[in-house]
Amino acid sequence: MFADMVGSTQMYSVLGNLAGRAVVEAYLHRSAIVAAEHSGRLIKAVGDACLCTFPSADEAVHGASALQQYTAAHRFAGERVRLHIGLHYGEVMEEGGDVFGDTVNLAAYLTDMASPEQILTSEATFQVLSDPLKAVCRPIFRARVKDAARETVIYQVLWDRDSTSVTDINFDGQRLLPVDPGALVLTYRGQRVTVDHFRYRVLIGRAPHCDVVVSDRFVSREHAVVRLEGTQFYLMDRSVNGTVLEFEDGGTVHLLRREIPLEASGWIWPGGKRGTSLEEAVRFDRDRRSLYRL
């Protein structure tokens, strides 16, 4: 089970680092208590998300539901918190008290796909639930899981007893979740930075504090941002001179104070013009392994 806070970045900007961290620590402490009450354990915090394991799918659903119910009724360090939660049942690799593998990655993916105050789980989890818990799950999406031979069904766990808060499903609609596209890798003069679920914002610019530092007088101090939103990567130009984006298939775009999705592979030319050598550009490539790989 992954449980992730909604809007934590904005919370830190409003409350400040110390107060924001107090909220996160209070929520993580409660997550550990709830997991233990359902025979599970808190494995670790991953940013503002927590990773828990349980001995059975039933206990995981009970634990996730109890955490959502507690969060809806209480405050953490004086602040209201909302969670989105993902569950997946399967084998994991254990090492040093930590867990790894595709089961963990898929739980993280489902967490990202879940709306605030929602619990999503996989078809594999649903199949091993007891009948009473199957009765509180409903099919809501389809998804093409990485390396799977067929589409799978994603279920919502209905933890809130107030049925008026549940949106009806339009069975005529197309509800196929976006696939896990893999991480985005930025490479510049031997430096390699990965944009993924755990590092979703990378700053390119001339200033020393940037994640990718490009020392050129035409490059602004904070020139451009590469960010991840959901499962889509974007390049946002914030500069004076603009950015040239060159795709590997030959297409070229000039950006000035606007953003564009980053698809496939190519080169980012901060400074507003294409240089004579590819070494002057920031290379971007898609790492086809999981975006949620731990």
C-alpha positions in Angstrom: 0.0 0.0 0.0 1.1 3.5 -0.9 -0.6 6.5 0.7 0.4 9.9 -0.6 -0.6 13.4 0.6 -2.5 15.7 -1.8 -1.0 19.2 -2.3 2.0 18.8 0.0 4.1 21.2 -2.1 1.6 24.0 -1.7 1.3 23.2 2.0 5.0 23.7 2.5 4.9 27.0 0.6 2.0 28.3 2.8 3.1 26.9 6.2 6.9 26.9 5.8 9.3 24.0 6.1 9.1 23.4 9.9 5.3 23.5 10.2 4.9 21.5 6.9 7.2 18.8 8.1 5.3 18.6 11.4 2.1 17.8 9.4 3.9 15.1 7.4 5.4 13.5 10.4 2.1 13.4 12.2 0.5 11.7 9.2 3.3 9.2 8.9 3.0 8.4 12.6 -0.7 7.7 12.3 -0.1 5.6 9.1 2.3 3.4 11.1 -0.3 3.0 13.9 -3.1 2.1 11.5 -0.9 -0.4 9.6 0.0 -2.1 12.9 -3.7 -2.3 13.9 -4.3 -4.3 10.8 -1.2 -6.6 11.1 0.8 -4.5 8.7 3.9 -2.3 9.0 5.2 1.0 7.8 8.2 0.2 5.6 9.4 3.7 4.8 8.5 7.2 3.8 9.1 8.1 0.1 8.8 11.9 0.0 5.4 12.7 1.4 4.1 9.1 0.7 4.3 6.1 2.9 4.8 2.5 1.9 3.2 -0.2 4.0 2.9 -4.0 3.7 0.2 -6.3 5.0 0.0 -10.1 5.4 -3.2 -10.3 3.3 -5.2 -8.4 0.8 -8.1 -8.2 3.2 -5.9 -6.6 5.9 -4.5 -4.1 3.3 -8.0 -3.0 2.3 -9.1 -2.7 6.0 -5.9 -0.7 6.7 -6.3 1.6 3.7 -10.0 2.2 4.5 -9.2 2.9 8.2 -6.5 5.4 7.2 -8.9 7.3 4.9 -11.6 7.3 7.6 -9.2 8.6 10.2 -7.8 11.3 7.9 -11.3 12.5 7.0 -12.2 12.9 10.6 -9.0 14.3 12.2 -6.4 17.0 11.7 -2.6 16.5 11.6 -0.6 19.1 13.5 -3.7 21.3 13.1 -4.0 20.9 9.4 -6.5 19.0 7.2 -4.9 16.3 5.1 -6.2 14.4 2.1 -4.8 11.2 0.8 -4.8 9.1 -2.4 -4.0 5.4 -1.9 -3.0 2.5 -4.2 -3.0 -1.2 -3.3 -1.5 -4.1 -5.2 -1.2 -7.8 -4.2 1.8 -9.8 -5.2 5.3 -11.0 -4.5 8.0 -8.6 -3.4 11.7 -8.7 -3.0 12.8 -8.0 0.6 16.2 -6.6 1.6 17.3 -4.9 4.8 13.7 -4.3 5.9 12.8 -2.7 2.6 10.7 -4.1 -0.3 11.2 -3.8 -4.1 9.8 -5.1 -7.3 7.0 -4.8 -9.8 4.3 -5.2 -7.1 5.7 -2.1 -5.3 5.9 -0.2 -8.5 2.4 -0.9 -9.5 1.1 0.1 -6.1 2.9 3.5 -6.6 1.3 3.8 -10.1 -2.2 3.2 -8.7 -1.6 5.8 -6.0 -0.7 8.4 -8.7 -3.8 7.5 -10.7 -6.1 7.8 -7.6 -8.0 11.0 -6.9 -7.9 12.7 -3.5 -9.7 10.6 -0.9 -9.8 7.6 -3.3 -8.4 4.1 -2.9 -7.5 2.2 -6.1 -6.6 -1.4 -6.3 -5.7 -4.0 -9.0 -7.6 -7.0 -10.4 -5.0 -9.2 -8.8 -5.9 -7.8 -5.4 -9.7 -8.0 -6.0 -9.5 -11.7 -6.9 -8.0 -12.7 -3.5 -10.3 -10.6 -1.4 -13.0 -12.1 0.8 -16.6 -11.8 -0.5 -17.6 -9.0 2.0 -14.7 -6.9 0.8 -15.3 -7.6 -2.9 -18.8 -6.2 -2.2 -17.3 -2.7 -1.4 -15.2 -2.6 -4.6 -16.3 -1.5 -8.0 -14.6 -1.7 -11.4 -13.8 1.9 -12.4 -10.9 1.9 -15.0 -9.1 -0.3 -17.4 -5.3 -0.2 -17.6 -2.5 -1.6 -19.6 0.0 -2.7 -16.9 3.7 -2.9 -17.9 4.7 -6.3 -19.4 1.1 -7.6 -19.1 -0.4 -9.5 -22.0 -3.8 -8.0 -21.6 -5.7 -5.0 -20.2 -6.5 -5.3 -16.5 -9.4 -3.9 -14.5 -8.7 -1.3 -11.8 -11.1 -1.2 -8.8 -12.1 1.5 -6.4 -12.5 0.6 -2.7 -15.6 2.4 -1.4 -14.4 3.3 2.1 -16.9 6.1 2.7 -20.3 4.9 3.9 -21.9 8.1 2.5 -23.0 6.9 -0.9 -24.0 10.4 -2.0 -20.3 11.3 -2.3 -19.6 8.5 -4.9 -19.7 9.5 -8.6 -21.8 7.2 -10.8 -19.9 5.4 -13.5 -20.7 6.1 -17.2 -20.3 2.6 -18.7 -20.4 4.0 -22.2 -17.3 6.1 -21.6 -13.7 5.3 -22.4 -11.9 4.9 -19.1 -8.5 3.5 -20.0 -5.8 4.8 -17.7 -2.6 6.3 -19.2 0.2 3.8 -19.3 3.4 4.0 -17.2 5.7 5.7 -19.8 9.0 5.3 -17.9 11.2 8.0 -16.5 12.8 10.9 -18.4 16.6 11.1 -18.4 18.4 14.4 -18.9 22.1 14.2 -19.9 24.5 17.2 -20.1 28.3 17.1 -20.3 28.5 13.8 -18.4 25.8 14.8 -15.8 22.7 12.6 -15.7 19.5 13.6 -14.0 16.3 11.5 -13.9 12.8 13.0 -13.8 10.4 10.5 -12.3 7.6 9.9 -9.7 10.1 10.7 -6.9 11.8 13.7 -8.5 9.2 15.4 -10.6 10.8 18.8 -11.1 14.2 19.6 -12.6 15.5 23.1 -13.1 17.8 24.0 -16.0 19.8 27.2 -15.9 23.0 29.1 -15.3 22.7 29.5 -11.5 24.8 27.1 -9.4 21.7 25.8 -7.5 20.0 24.5 -10.7 19.8 20.7 -11.2 21.4 21.0 -14.6 23.8 23.9 -14.8 24.5 25.3 -18.3 27.2 27.9 -18.2 26.4 30.2 -21.1 25.9 34.0 -21.1 22.7 33.6 -23.2 21.2 31.1 -20.6 19.1 32.7 -17.8 19.9 31.9 -14.2 16.7 29.8 -14.0 16.1 29.2 -17.6 13.6 26.3 -17.9 11.8 23.6 -15.9 11.2 20.0 -16.8 8.3 18.7 -14.8 6.2 15.5 -14.4 2.5 15.8 -14.1 0.7 12.5 -13.8 2.4 10.5 -16.5 3.3 13.3 -18.9 6.6 15.3 -19.0 6.6 19.0 -19.9 9.3 21.6 -20.7 8.5 25.1 -19.5 10.7 28.0 -20.7 11.1 30.8 -18.1 14.0 32.7 -19.8 14.7 36.0 -21.6 16.2 34.4 -24.8 14.0 31.3 -25.1 14.7 27.6 -25.7 15.1 25.6 -28.9 13.6 22.1 -28.6 14.9 19.6 -31.3 13.3 16.2 -31.6 15.2 13.2 -32.8 12.7 12.8 -35.7 13.8 16.2 -37.1 11.1 18.5 -35.7 12.2 21.8 -34.1 10.2 24.2 -31.8 11.2 27.6 -30.3 9.8 28.2 -26.9 9.5 31.5 -25.1 7.6 31.7 -21.8 5.5 28.7 -22.7 5.5 24.9 -22.3 5.4 21.9 -24.4 5.1 18.1 -23.8 8.3 16.2 -24.1 7.8 13.0 -26.1 10.3 10.5 -27.4 13.9 11.8 -27.4 15.8 14.9 -28.5 17.9 17.9 -27.4 17.1 21.0 -25.4 19.1 24.1 -26.4 18.8 26.8 -23.7 19.7 30.3 -25.0 17.4 30.6 -27.9 19.4 29.2 -30.8 20.8 25.8 -31.9 24.5 25.4 -31.3 27.1 23.8 -33.6 27.8 20.8 -31.4 25.3 18.4 -29.7 27.5 18.6 -26.6 26.1 22.1 -26.0 22.6 20.7 -25.7 20.8 18.9 -22.9 19.8 15.5 -24.2 16.5 14.0 -23.1 15.6 10.3 -23.5 12.9 8.1 -22.1 13.9 5.3 -19.7 11.4 2.6 -20.6 11.6 1.0 -17.2 8.9 2.0 -14.6 8.3 5.6 -13.8 7.6 4.4 -10.3 10.6 2.1 -9.9 11.9 2.1 -6.3 
